[in-house]
């Protein structure tokens, strides 16, 4: 399934909205350079569909890219239907989906600024299988391994 990247976002701290940047560099088995979630674990990169963000905007929320703490915003794929182990290819980068959604144990700054968080039901998390650079308007492909 083909999709487009609408924004790429990073932050130096966890639990806060991310800042949109022009380009991100992903490193194998590490994540995104300069992002707080980088490291040798299973949630190195977070993805969220622009369509899910649009639903929140239609409720009257003023949201900027990264508002839900997502690293990559895509258009054209419904991540809520993804399965662990599936592969996401964006340019030279390959990601493996490692987790669907994320239970929030306490409300963070994202919840309080947006009014609710859609990452628990709409976001996916992945680890970097093959690194590289991507930017907004990169093309992607979502496939089952």
C-alpha positions as CSV (number, residue, x, y, z in Angstrom):
1,X,0.0,0.0,0.0
2,X,1.5,3.3,-1.1
3,X,1.5,6.4,1.1
4,X,3.1,9.8,1.5
5,X,5.0,11.3,4.4
6,X,3.4,14.7,5.5
7,X,5.8,15.6,8.3
8,X,8.8,14.3,10.2
9,X,9.1,15.4,13.9
10,X,11.5,15.1,16.8
11,X,11.9,16.2,20.4
12,X,14.7,16.1,22.9
13,X,12.3,15.0,25.7
14,X,9.7,12.3,26.1
15,X,6.0,13.0,26.8
16,X,5.9,16.3,25.0
17,X,4.8,17.3,21.5
18,X,7.5,16.9,18.8
19,X,8.8,19.7,16.6
20,X,8.6,19.5,12.8
21,X,11.9,19.3,11.0
22,X,12.9,19.3,7.4
23,X,14.5,15.8,7.5
24,X,15.3,13.0,9.9
25,X,18.1,10.5,9.9
26,X,17.2,7.0,11.1
27,X,19.9,4.6,12.3
28,X,19.6,0.9,12.3
29,X,18.7,-0.6,15.7
30,X,18.7,2.9,17.2
31,X,16.0,5.2,15.8
32,X,16.0,8.8,14.9
33,X,19.1,11.0,15.6
34,X,18.2,13.7,18.0
35,X,14.9,12.2,19.2
36,X,14.3,11.3,22.9
37,X,12.9,7.8,22.0
38,X,16.0,6.7,20.1
39,X,17.9,3.8,21.6
40,X,18.1,0.0,21.5
41,X,14.5,-0.9,22.2
42,X,11.3,-1.6,20.4
43,X,9.6,1.8,20.2
44,X,12.3,3.8,18.3
45,X,9.9,5.5,15.8
46,X,6.2,6.4,16.1
47,X,3.8,6.8,13.1
48,X,0.4,8.4,12.9
49,X,-2.0,8.8,10.0
50,X,-2.8,12.4,8.9
51,X,-6.4,11.2,8.5
52,X,-6.6,10.4,12.3
53,X,-5.2,13.9,13.0
54,X,-7.8,15.4,10.6
55,X,-10.6,13.8,12.7
56,X,-9.2,15.6,15.8
57,X,-8.9,18.9,13.8
58,X,-12.5,18.5,12.8
59,X,-13.5,18.5,16.5
60,X,-12.1,22.0,16.6
61,X,-8.5,21.3,17.9
62,X,-5.7,23.4,16.5
63,X,-3.0,20.9,16.0
64,X,0.5,21.2,14.6
65,X,2.7,18.3,13.3
66,X,4.0,16.3,16.2
67,X,1.2,17.3,18.5
68,X,0.6,13.7,19.6
69,X,4.4,13.0,20.0
70,X,4.5,11.2,16.6
71,X,7.7,11.1,14.6
72,X,6.2,10.5,11.2
73,X,2.8,11.6,9.9
74,X,1.6,9.8,6.8
75,X,-1.3,10.1,4.4
76,X,-2.8,7.1,2.7
77,X,-2.6,4.3,5.2
78,X,-4.8,3.4,8.2
79,X,-2.2,2.4,10.9
80,X,-5.0,1.1,13.2
81,X,-5.2,-2.0,10.9
82,X,-1.4,-2.7,11.0
83,X,0.0,-5.8,12.6
84,X,3.2,-6.4,14.5
85,X,6.0,-7.7,12.2
86,X,4.8,-5.9,9.1
87,X,7.3,-3.7,7.2
88,X,7.2,0.0,6.3
89,X,9.5,1.2,3.6
90,X,10.1,5.0,3.2
91,X,12.8,5.7,0.6
92,X,15.9,3.9,1.8
93,X,14.5,3.3,5.3
94,X,12.9,0.0,6.5
95,X,10.9,-0.1,9.7
96,X,9.4,-3.1,11.4
97,X,6.2,-2.6,13.3
98,X,6.7,-3.6,16.9
99,X,3.7,-2.3,18.7
100,X,0.2,-1.1,17.9
101,X,-0.9,1.8,20.1
102,X,0.4,2.6,23.5
103,X,-1.5,2.6,26.8
104,X,-1.1,5.9,28.6
105,X,-0.6,5.3,32.3
106,X,-0.9,9.0,33.1
107,X,-1.7,12.1,31.2
108,X,1.3,13.9,29.7
109,X,1.7,17.3,28.2
110,X,0.4,16.0,24.9
111,X,-2.9,15.0,26.4
112,X,-3.4,18.3,28.2
113,X,-2.5,20.4,25.1
114,X,-4.6,18.4,22.6
115,X,-7.5,17.4,25.0
116,X,-7.1,13.7,24.3
117,X,-4.5,11.4,22.8
118,X,-5.0,9.2,19.7
119,X,-1.7,7.4,19.9
120,X,-3.2,4.6,22.1
121,X,-5.7,3.6,19.3
122,X,-4.2,5.1,16.1
123,X,-0.4,5.1,16.5
124,X,2.1,2.5,15.6
125,X,5.6,2.0,16.8
126,X,8.5,0.5,14.9
127,X,12.2,-0.3,15.1
128,X,14.7,0.7,12.4
129,X,15.8,-2.3,10.3
130,X,17.6,-0.2,7.7
131,X,18.6,3.4,8.2
132,X,18.7,6.4,6.0
133,X,17.2,9.9,5.6
134,X,13.6,10.8,4.9
135,X,11.7,14.1,4.7
136,X,8.1,15.3,4.2
137,X,6.8,14.3,0.8
138,X,8.9,11.1,0.8
139,X,7.0,8.1,-0.7
140,X,6.3,5.0,1.4
141,X,5.2,1.4,1.0
142,X,3.5,-0.6,3.7
143,X,3.7,-4.4,3.2
144,X,3.4,-7.7,5.0
145,X,6.7,-9.5,5.4
